[in-house]
Amino acid sequence: MAMNITTRVGNVKNKRSHALNATKKRQNLNLQVYRLEDGTKVRLSTKEIKTLRKNEKTA
């Protein structure tokens, strides 16, 4: 089972109709299961995974 270790939260925005009625809409994160080097599975957003891979290349 993967653990959630991300601190990021999704956005809340207004969905607008042609009559300009406002309805709250939740925009969730793109969470993926990612396996760390020690073998543990964690649930990270794709932005965080991209940052991890970028830092591995420079290190």
N, CA and C atoms as an extended XYZ file, in Angstrom:
177
Properties=species:S:1:pos:R:3:atomname:S:1:resname:S:1:resid:I:1 pbc="F F F"
N         0.835       -1.179        0.000 N   MET     1
C         0.000        0.000        0.000 CA  MET     1
C         0.882        1.245        0.000 C   MET     1
N         0.569        2.207       -0.815 N   ALA     2
C         1.377        3.415       -0.939 CA  ALA     2
C         0.948        4.447        0.093 C   ALA     2
N         1.948        5.177        0.615 N   MET     3
C         1.689        6.235        1.585 CA  MET     3
C         1.599        7.575        0.873 C   MET     3
N         0.716        8.448        1.355 N   ASN     4
C         0.669        9.823        0.862 CA  ASN     4
C         1.689       10.630        1.652 C   ASN     4
N         2.696       11.185        0.961 N   ILE     5
C         3.676       12.015        1.656 CA  ILE     5
C         3.680       13.429        1.110 C   ILE     5
N         2.834       13.703        0.156 N   THR     6
C         2.789       15.033       -0.436 CA  THR     6
C         2.016       15.991        0.460 C   THR     6
N         2.422       17.249        0.443 N   THR     7
C         1.725       18.273        1.217 CA  THR     7
C         0.913       19.184        0.314 C   THR     7
N         0.962       18.928       -0.978 N   ARG     8
C         0.237       19.774       -1.922 CA  ARG     8
C        -1.266       19.470       -1.855 C   ARG     8
N        -2.063       20.467       -2.162 N   VAL     9
C        -3.520       20.306       -2.205 CA  VAL     9
C        -4.019       20.812       -3.549 C   VAL     9
N        -5.183       20.351       -3.945 N   GLY    10
C        -5.753       20.765       -5.216 CA  GLY    10
C        -6.362       22.147       -5.155 C   GLY    10
N        -6.759       22.630       -6.312 N   ASN    11
C        -7.372       23.949       -6.423 CA  ASN    11
C        -8.881       23.851       -6.345 C   ASN    11
N        -9.509       24.936       -5.910 N   VAL    12
C       -10.960       25.075       -5.963 CA  VAL    12
C       -11.237       26.266       -6.856 C   VAL    12
N       -12.064       26.058       -7.856 N   LYS    13
C       -12.354       27.147       -8.774 CA  LYS    13
C       -13.851       27.185       -9.046 C   LYS    13
N       -14.288       28.247       -9.686 N   ASN    14
C       -15.683       28.381      -10.059 CA  ASN    14
C       -15.871       27.916      -11.496 C   ASN    14
N       -16.849       27.050      -11.695 N   LYS    15
C       -17.235       26.646      -13.037 CA  LYS    15
C       -18.369       27.583      -13.462 C   LYS    15
N       -18.213       28.224      -14.606 N   ARG    16
C       -19.181       29.225      -15.044 CA  ARG    16
C       -20.000       28.710      -16.221 C   ARG    16
N       -21.306       28.899      -16.140 N   SER    17
C       -22.190       28.556      -17.253 CA  SER    17
C       -22.352       29.780      -18.154 C   SER    17
N       -23.085       29.628      -19.235 N   HIS    18
C       -23.336       30.765      -20.130 CA  HIS    18
C       -24.138       31.857      -19.421 C   HIS    18
N       -24.956       31.455      -18.444 N   ALA    19
C       -25.729       32.435      -17.680 CA  ALA    19
C       -24.920       32.993      -16.501 C   ALA    19
N       -23.627       32.677      -16.460 N   LEU    20
C       -22.697       33.125      -15.428 CA  LEU    20
C       -23.057       32.616      -14.036 C   LEU    20
N       -23.711       31.458      -13.962 N   ASN    21
C       -23.929       30.821      -12.672 CA  ASN    21
C       -22.597       30.228      -12.212 C   ASN    21
N       -22.274       30.405      -10.942 N   ALA    22
C       -21.004       29.916      -10.395 CA  ALA    22
C       -21.248       28.651       -9.590 C   ALA    22
N       -20.555       27.594       -9.934 N   THR    23
C       -20.610       26.327       -9.216 CA  THR    23
C       -19.184       25.961       -8.833 C   THR    23
N       -18.971       25.594       -7.577 N   LYS    24
C       -17.636       25.227       -7.122 CA  LYS    24
C       -17.193       23.932       -7.787 C   LYS    24
N       -15.951       23.918       -8.262 N   LYS    25
C       -15.386       22.745       -8.911 CA  LYS    25
C       -14.030       22.482       -8.289 C   LYS    25
N       -13.755       21.226       -7.960 N   ARG    26
C       -12.489       20.832       -7.354 CA  ARG    26
C       -11.545       20.328       -8.435 C   ARG    26
N       -10.321       20.821       -8.462 N   GLN    27
C        -9.314       20.392       -9.426 CA  GLN    27
C        -8.265       19.608       -8.638 C   GLN    27
N        -8.306       18.278       -8.730 N   ASN    28
C        -7.442       17.419       -7.931 CA  ASN    28
C        -6.054       17.297       -8.532 C   ASN    28
N        -5.117       16.817       -7.724 N   LEU    29
C        -3.753       16.591       -8.170 CA  LEU    29
C        -3.672       15.306       -8.973 C   LEU    29
N        -2.630       15.210       -9.785 N   ASN    30
C        -2.352       13.998      -10.540 CA  ASN    30
C        -1.406       13.144       -9.703 C   ASN    30
N        -1.962       12.320       -8.813 N   LEU    31
C        -1.161       11.504       -7.913 CA  LEU    31
C        -0.807       10.176       -8.572 C   LEU    31
N         0.457        9.806       -8.433 N   GLN    32
C         0.967        8.559       -8.999 CA  GLN    32
C         1.693        7.789       -7.903 C   GLN    32
N         1.707        6.457       -8.015 N   VAL    33
C         2.476        5.635       -7.098 CA  VAL    33
C         3.899        5.572       -7.622 C   VAL    33
N         4.865        5.910       -6.763 N   TYR    34
C         6.277        5.999       -7.144 CA  TYR    34
C         7.079        5.159       -6.169 C   TYR    34
N         7.992        4.340       -6.689 N   ARG    35
C         8.819        3.494       -5.843 CA  ARG    35
C        10.152        4.192       -5.601 C   ARG    35
N        10.493        4.380       -4.318 N   LEU    36
C        11.758        5.005       -3.955 CA  LEU    36
C        12.893        3.995       -4.075 C   LEU    36
N        14.131        4.458       -3.899 N   GLU    37
C        15.298        3.589       -4.048 CA  GLU    37
C        15.335        2.479       -3.005 C   GLU    37
N        14.798        2.738       -1.808 N   ASP    38
C        14.802        1.711       -0.760 CA  ASP    38
C        13.655        0.720       -0.902 C   ASP    38
N        12.822        0.877       -1.935 N   GLY    39
C        11.755       -0.084       -2.216 CA  GLY    39
C        10.389        0.301       -1.691 C   GLY    39
N        10.273        1.382       -0.923 N   THR    40
C         8.969        1.780       -0.407 CA  THR    40
C         8.180        2.486       -1.492 C   THR    40
N         6.880        2.273       -1.479 N   LYS    41
C         5.993        2.917       -2.440 CA  LYS    41
C         5.355        4.131       -1.779 C   LYS    41
N         5.390        5.241       -2.480 N   VAL    42
C         4.786        6.475       -1.981 CA  VAL    42
C         3.897        7.045       -3.082 C   VAL    42
N         2.949        7.855       -2.669 N   ARG    43
C         2.040        8.492       -3.617 CA  ARG    43
C         2.454        9.958       -3.729 C   ARG    43
N         2.967       10.333       -4.907 N   LEU    44
C         3.450       11.682       -5.163 CA  LEU    44
C         2.722       12.273       -6.355 C   LEU    44
N         2.725       13.593       -6.425 N   SER    45
C         2.183       14.251       -7.614 CA  SER    45
C         3.220       14.165       -8.729 C   SER    45
N         2.787       14.274       -9.959 N   THR    46
C         3.696       14.161      -11.094 CA  THR    46
C         4.711       15.292      -11.100 C   THR    46
N         4.348       16.447      -10.601 N   LYS    47
C         5.286       17.568      -10.521 CA  LYS    47
C         6.431       17.229       -9.568 C   LYS    47
N         6.125       16.591       -8.446 N   GLU    48
C         7.165       16.214       -7.490 CA  GLU    48
C         8.057       15.105       -8.047 C   GLU    48
N         7.478       14.160       -8.778 N   ILE    49
C         8.262       13.087       -9.393 CA  ILE    49
C         9.221       13.674      -10.415 C   ILE    49
N         8.741       14.630      -11.197 N   LYS    50
C         9.574       15.290      -12.202 CA  LYS    50
C        10.743       16.017      -11.531 C   LYS    50
N        10.485       16.676      -10.396 N   THR    51
C        11.540       17.371       -9.668 CA  THR    51
C        12.552       16.388       -9.105 C   THR    51
N        12.092       15.253       -8.578 N   LEU    52
C        13.004       14.229       -8.057 CA  LEU    52
C        13.926       13.708       -9.145 C   LEU    52
N        13.382       13.391      -10.293 N   ARG    53
C        14.194       12.869      -11.401 CA  ARG    53
C        15.189       13.910      -11.893 C   ARG    53
N        14.775       15.180      -11.917 N   LYS    54
C        15.657       16.254      -12.333 CA  LYS    54
C        16.825       16.403      -11.357 C   LYS    54
N        16.561       16.300      -10.057 N   ASN    55
C        17.617       16.428       -9.049 CA  ASN    55
C        18.550       15.224       -9.070 C   ASN    55
N        18.057       14.044       -9.431 N   GLU    56
C        18.911       12.860       -9.533 CA  GLU    56
C        19.906       13.011      -10.664 C   GLU    56
N        19.506       13.651      -11.755 N   LYS    57
C        20.401       13.838      -12.895 CA  LYS    57
C        21.530       14.809      -12.563 C   LYS    57
N        21.219       15.856      -11.790 N   THR    58
C        22.230       16.866      -11.493 CA  THR    58
C        23.158       16.421      -10.370 C   THR    58
N        22.712       15.492       -9.529 N   ALA    59
C        23.540       15.066       -8.394 CA  ALA    59
C        24.586       14.049       -8.811 C   ALA    59
